[in-house]
Amino acid sequence: MARKGFYPDSVKPGIPKLGHKPSGWRKVCFGDVLQVVNREAELEDDIEYQLVNAKRNRGGVVARKKLSGKNILTKTQFYIKEGDFLIANRQIIHGACGVVPKELDSSLVSNEYTVMHSKNGMLLDFLKYFSHTIYFQQTCFQSSVGVDVEKMIFKLREWFKYKIYLPPLPEQKKIAQILATWDEAINRMRKLIDAKKRRKKALMQQLVTGKKRLPGFEKSKSRKSYRFFDLPKDWECPMMKEIARECSKRNTNGSEITVLSCSKHMGFVESSKYFGKKVFSEDTSNYKVIHKHWFGYPSNHIEEGSIGLLLDYDIGIVSPIYTVFKCNDTVIPEYLYAVFKTDTFKHIFAISTNASVDRRGSLRWKVFSLIRVPLPSKEEQIAITSVLKTADEEIKVFENKLSVLETQKRGLMQKLLTGEIRVKT
């Protein structure tokens, strides 16, 4: 029994409906073409075993961790083999399933998973892509029971009764090959983006510590040492309180002003859009005002990426737990933002944070203001910011290309898996 109400994007709660049956395809039940495989493992205390996860949103089967037999708490474990189709019984409504890759052959899963293999004319490589269809996701939802979206249990017997249209084996193989080619292109693009991000991060670390100087700026080997930095002699290393001040102005505009939160990967975003629901009280009079080019971070939990620079809004308000501050005119905000994102500052924030009772980091302005930052001339800050902006723009171009590839693949997959587009075999 499914709970009504709000569902995350990973869940598709509708009623599964088959469309028109393509010519030459046959109508079968999942149970006609799939069978459960159980390879029970006898755990030995001193033997190390690879455990796996099936990721949500059809993210595939991935390695989790390795444990010796004596440290595996759930003793009922099963071997999986390359090519098996794996379903996480408590997470399948979120799309937690996939085909076991070669490198995870002979890994273990608990009885929280269903391990299946094909029979009677279904290729599991075809099923891997079919699992992305809305119809498949809806059959999994309707075959699960529970009162909470995170605690619904998959009922295999019910799911096996659902019918699908299945193309002949040669057509299944061709469809899987076509979509695999798209996957390869998408994976290559992702690797390229990751490589560009790594290069940009390394460049940023060198530029904001003066280890790499841009053309037109001094390249003297003479340097000055500070606790965390070894800087060029023409750079300064002021405390935050010398270049910035805390801003604690409260909201006086009622509900007319946008409530913002700082996302680790997205910067400042509207709270209601980011969280998908209302996360603040009706009374926002004690919320803090933040303006464009001001900084903010949640004082009770600072970590890598949790300091944000407001760029997309002229003004907003943030929760009272935020520390809000702005720089003086000796600092380019985008430059300081780049400094905060370096590995050096990840370390500085970690050791500057006071452990609170609930083990979440706490860093108030009183301590934050004592942190020193590497600071070149304003002209060099502008030059560094320009180089990093160019790198970001290049990454954005490739991310847009990736988005186009993914959209095209989804459209093609829908048409191939429903027979709207037929392939020659």
C-alpha positions in Angstrom: 0.0 0.0 0.0 1.6 3.2 -1.1 1.5 6.4 1.0 -0.1 9.4 -0.8 1.5 12.8 -0.7 4.9 14.2 -1.6 7.4 11.9 -3.3 11.0 12.7 -4.3 11.9 12.9 -8.0 13.4 9.4 -7.8 9.9 7.9 -7.2 7.4 7.4 -10.0 4.1 6.5 -8.2 1.7 6.4 -11.2 -0.3 3.5 -12.6 1.7 1.5 -15.2 0.0 1.4 -18.6 1.2 -0.5 -21.7 0.8 1.3 -25.0 0.4 -0.2 -28.5 2.2 -3.5 -29.1 4.9 -3.1 -31.8 4.7 -5.6 -34.7 6.8 -8.7 -34.0 7.1 -8.1 -30.3 5.6 -10.5 -27.8 3.6 -9.8 -24.7 5.1 -11.5 -21.6 5.1 -11.1 -17.8 8.4 -10.3 -16.0 8.1 -13.7 -14.4 8.0 -15.4 -17.8 11.5 -14.1 -18.7 13.3 -13.6 -15.4 14.2 -16.0 -12.6 15.6 -15.5 -9.1 19.1 -16.8 -8.4 20.3 -17.6 -4.9 24.0 -18.5 -4.4 24.2 -18.6 -0.6 27.7 -17.8 0.8 29.2 -19.6 3.8 31.2 -16.8 5.4 34.6 -17.5 6.8 35.8 -15.2 9.6 39.3 -14.4 8.2 38.3 -14.1 4.5 37.7 -10.6 3.1 34.6 -10.1 1.0 33.6 -7.3 -1.4 30.1 -5.8 -0.6 28.1 -3.8 -3.1 25.3 -1.2 -3.4 22.7 -0.6 -6.1 22.5 3.1 -6.4 19.3 5.1 -6.7 18.1 6.6 -10.0 19.4 3.5 -11.8 22.9 4.5 -11.0 24.1 0.9 -11.4 25.8 -1.6 -9.1 28.9 -0.2 -7.4 31.4 -1.3 -4.8 30.6 -0.4 -1.2 33.4 -1.7 1.1 35.4 -4.8 1.9 34.9 -6.7 5.2 36.2 -9.8 6.7 33.5 -12.5 7.4 33.6 -11.9 11.1 32.8 -8.2 10.6 29.8 -8.8 8.4 26.8 -8.4 10.7 24.1 -9.8 8.4 25.3 -13.4 8.0 22.8 -14.4 5.3 24.8 -13.3 2.2 24.6 -14.3 -1.4 27.2 -14.3 -4.2 26.5 -12.2 -7.3 27.9 -12.9 -10.8 28.8 -10.7 -13.7 25.6 -10.0 -15.7 23.1 -10.6 -12.9 20.3 -8.1 -12.5 20.2 -6.7 -9.0 17.2 -5.1 -7.2 17.5 -3.4 -3.8 14.2 -4.5 -2.2 13.9 -1.4 0.0 15.2 1.1 -2.5 13.8 -0.1 -5.9 11.0 2.5 -5.9 13.9 5.0 -6.0 15.5 3.1 -9.0 18.1 1.2 -7.1 18.9 -1.6 -9.5 21.4 -2.6 -12.2 23.4 -5.2 -14.0 26.5 -6.5 -12.1 29.7 -5.4 -13.9 32.7 -7.6 -14.5 34.8 -6.1 -11.8 32.2 -6.9 -9.1 31.8 -10.6 -10.0 31.7 -12.8 -6.9 30.8 -9.9 -4.6 28.2 -10.3 -1.8 24.7 -8.9 -1.2 22.4 -9.6 1.7 18.8 -10.9 1.5 17.8 -7.2 1.2 18.5 -7.7 -2.5 16.8 -9.8 -5.2 19.3 -11.3 -7.7 17.9 -12.3 -11.0 19.0 -13.8 -14.3 17.2 -14.1 -17.6 15.3 -17.0 -19.0 13.1 -17.5 -22.1 14.4 -14.7 -24.4 15.3 -11.6 -22.4 18.7 -10.0 -22.5 19.7 -8.4 -19.2 21.5 -5.6 -21.1 18.1 -4.8 -22.6 16.5 -4.9 -19.1 19.3 -2.5 -17.9 17.9 0.2 -20.2 14.3 -0.8 -19.9 14.6 -0.2 -16.1 14.9 3.6 -17.1 11.4 3.7 -18.5 8.5 5.2 -16.5 6.6 2.0 -17.0 9.2 -0.1 -15.3 9.5 2.4 -12.4 5.8 2.5 -11.9 5.5 -1.3 -11.8 8.2 -1.3 -9.1 6.3 1.3 -7.1 2.9 -0.5 -7.4 4.6 -3.8 -6.4 5.9 -2.3 -3.1 4.1 -1.9 0.2 4.5 0.3 3.2 3.3 3.6 4.7 6.5 5.6 4.2 8.4 6.2 1.0 11.7 5.3 2.6 10.4 2.0 4.1 8.4 0.4 1.3 9.2 -3.3 0.6 9.4 -4.8 -2.9 7.0 -7.7 -3.5 8.6 -9.8 -6.2 5.6 -12.1 -6.7 3.4 -9.1 -7.5 6.0 -7.5 -9.8 6.5 -10.8 -11.8 2.8 -10.5 -12.8 3.2 -7.2 -14.7 3.3 -7.5 -18.5 5.8 -6.0 -21.0 6.3 -5.9 -24.7 9.5 -7.7 -25.6 11.3 -7.5 -28.9 13.0 -10.5 -30.5 16.5 -11.2 -29.1 18.4 -9.7 -32.2 16.4 -6.5 -31.8 17.0 -6.4 -28.0 20.8 -6.8 -28.7 20.8 -4.0 -31.3 18.9 -1.6 -29.0 21.3 -2.3 -26.1 24.3 -1.8 -28.4 23.0 1.6 -29.7 22.3 2.9 -26.2 25.6 1.6 -25.0 27.3 3.7 -27.6 25.5 6.8 -26.2 26.6 5.8 -22.7 30.2 5.7 -23.9 29.9 9.2 -25.3 28.3 10.4 -22.1 31.0 8.8 -20.0 33.7 10.3 -22.1 32.2 13.7 -21.7 31.9 13.3 -17.9 35.5 12.2 -17.6 36.5 15.3 -19.7 34.5 17.6 -17.4 36.1 15.9 -14.3 39.5 16.4 -15.7 38.9 20.1 -16.5 37.5 20.6 -12.9 40.6 19.0 -11.4 42.9 21.2 -13.6 41.0 24.3 -12.6 41.2 23.3 -8.9 44.9 22.8 -9.1 45.4 26.1 -11.0 43.2 27.9 -8.4 45.3 26.5 -5.5 48.5 27.7 -7.2 47.2 31.1 -8.2 45.7 32.1 -4.8 48.8 31.2 -2.9 51.2 32.9 -5.4 53.0 29.7 -6.4 52.0 30.5 -10.0 52.1 34.2 -11.1 50.3 35.5 -14.1 52.1 37.6 -16.8 52.7 41.1 -15.7 53.2 40.4 -12.0 56.4 40.0 -10.0 58.1 36.6 -10.1 60.6 37.1 -7.3 61.8 34.0 -5.5 61.7 35.9 -2.2 58.8 34.8 -0.1 57.2 35.4 3.3 56.1 32.6 5.6 52.9 32.4 7.6 51.3 29.6 9.5 49.5 28.1 6.5 51.1 30.0 3.7 54.4 30.7 2.0 53.6 33.8 0.0 55.4 36.1 -2.5 57.1 39.1 -0.7 54.7 41.5 -2.4 51.6 39.8 -1.0 49.8 40.4 2.3 48.2 37.9 4.7 45.7 39.9 6.7 43.1 38.5 9.2 39.6 38.4 8.0 38.6 41.1 10.5 41.0 43.5 8.7 39.4 43.1 5.3 35.8 42.2 6.1 33.0 42.9 8.7 30.1 40.9 10.0 26.6 42.1 8.9 23.7 41.3 11.2 20.9 43.5 9.8 17.5 41.8 10.4 14.7 41.4 7.9 12.2 44.3 8.0 10.5 43.6 4.6 8.1 40.9 5.8 7.5 38.0 3.4 8.3 40.0 0.3 12.0 39.1 0.3 13.4 35.8 -0.9 14.6 33.2 1.6 17.9 31.7 0.6 20.1 28.8 1.6 23.6 27.9 0.7 23.9 24.6 -1.2 27.3 22.9 -1.1 27.5 22.6 -4.9 25.1 25.3 -6.1 25.8 28.4 -4.0 22.9 30.4 -2.8 19.5 29.2 -4.0 15.9 29.8 -3.0 15.2 27.6 0.0 11.7 26.6 -1.1 12.9 25.5 -4.6 16.1 23.7 -3.3 14.4 21.7 -0.6 11.2 21.1 -2.5 9.0 22.3 0.4 8.7 25.2 2.8 11.6 25.0 5.3 11.2 28.3 7.2 8.7 29.7 9.7 6.0 32.3 8.8 7.9 34.8 10.9 11.2 35.7 9.2 11.7 39.0 11.1 14.8 37.5 12.8 16.3 36.4 9.5 19.5 38.1 8.3 19.7 40.3 5.2 22.3 39.4 2.6 23.2 41.5 -0.5 24.9 40.7 -3.8 28.6 40.1 -3.3 28.2 39.4 0.4 29.2 36.1 1.9 27.3 33.8 4.2 27.7 30.4 5.9 25.7 28.3 8.4 27.7 29.0 11.6 26.7 25.7 13.2 28.0 23.5 10.4 30.7 24.8 8.1 32.4 22.4 5.7 33.9 22.4 2.2 31.7 24.4 -0.1 29.3 25.6 2.6 30.5 29.3 2.4 28.5 31.0 -0.3 29.0 34.2 -2.3 25.7 35.8 -3.3 25.8 36.4 -7.1 22.4 35.5 -8.6 20.2 37.8 -6.4 20.5 41.5 -5.5 19.2 40.8 -2.0 17.7 38.0 0.1 17.4 36.8 3.7 19.0 33.8 5.4 18.3 31.8 8.5 19.5 33.3 11.8 22.1 30.5 12.1 24.0 32.1 9.2 27.1 34.3 9.6 26.9 37.0 7.0 29.9 39.2 6.1 31.1 41.6 3.4 34.6 42.6 2.3 36.0 46.1 2.1 37.1 47.6 -1.2 40.6 46.1 -1.0 39.2 42.7 -1.9 37.5 41.3 -5.0 34.7 39.0 -3.6 35.2 36.5 -6.4 38.9 36.2 -5.6 38.2 35.6 -1.9 35.5 33.0 -2.8 38.2 31.1 -4.8 40.5 31.2 -1.8 37.8 29.7 0.4 37.4 26.8 -2.1 41.0 25.6 -1.9 42.2 22.5 -0.1 44.3 24.7 2.2 41.1 26.4 3.5 39.3 23.1 3.8 42.1 22.3 6.3 41.9 25.7 8.0 38.2 25.5 8.5 38.5 22.0 9.9 41.0 23.0 12.6 39.3 26.3 13.3 35.9 24.7 14.0 34.8 24.0 17.6 33.1 20.6 18.1 29.6 21.0 19.4 27.5 18.6 21.5 25.9 17.1 18.4 29.3 16.7 16.7 28.4 19.3 14.0 31.0 21.9 13.3 30.6 25.4 14.8 32.5 28.5 13.6 31.3 31.9 14.8 32.6 35.2 13.4 34.7 35.8 16.5 36.9 32.9 15.5 36.4 33.2 11.8 37.6 36.8 11.8 41.0 35.7 13.1 41.7 33.5 10.0 44.4 34.9 7.7 44.0 34.9 3.9 46.6 35.3 1.1 46.0 38.7 -0.6 47.8 40.1 -3.6 47.2 43.5 -5.1 43.7 44.3 -6.3 45.0 44.2 -9.9 46.3 40.7 -9.4 43.1 39.6 -7.7 41.2 40.8 -10.8 43.6 38.9 -13.1 43.3 35.7 -11.1 39.5 36.0 -11.0 39.4 36.5 -14.8 41.5 33.3 -15.4 39.3 31.2 -13.1 36.1 32.7 -14.7 37.4 31.6 -18.1 38.0 28.1 -16.8 34.5 28.0 -15.3 33.0 29.2 -18.6 34.8 26.4 -20.5 33.6 23.8 -18.0 30.0 25.2 -18.4 30.2 24.7 -22.2 31.1 21.0 -21.7 28.4 20.6 -19.0 25.8 22.0 -21.5 27.0 19.5 -24.1 26.7 16.7 -21.6 23.1 17.8 -20.8 22.3 17.7 -24.5 23.7 14.2 -24.9 21.8 13.0 -21.8 18.5 14.5 -23.1 19.0 13.1 -26.6 19.7 9.6 -25.1 16.6 9.7 -22.9 14.5 10.6 -26.0 16.0 7.9 -28.1 15.8 5.3 -25.4 12.1 6.0 -24.9 11.4 5.5 -28.6 13.6 2.4 -29.0 12.2 0.6 -25.9 8.6 1.2 -27.0 9.1 0.3 -30.6 8.4 3.8 -31.9 11.7 3.6 -33.6 12.6 0.2 -35.0 16.2 -1.0 -35.7 17.4 -3.3 -38.5 18.9 -6.6 -37.4 
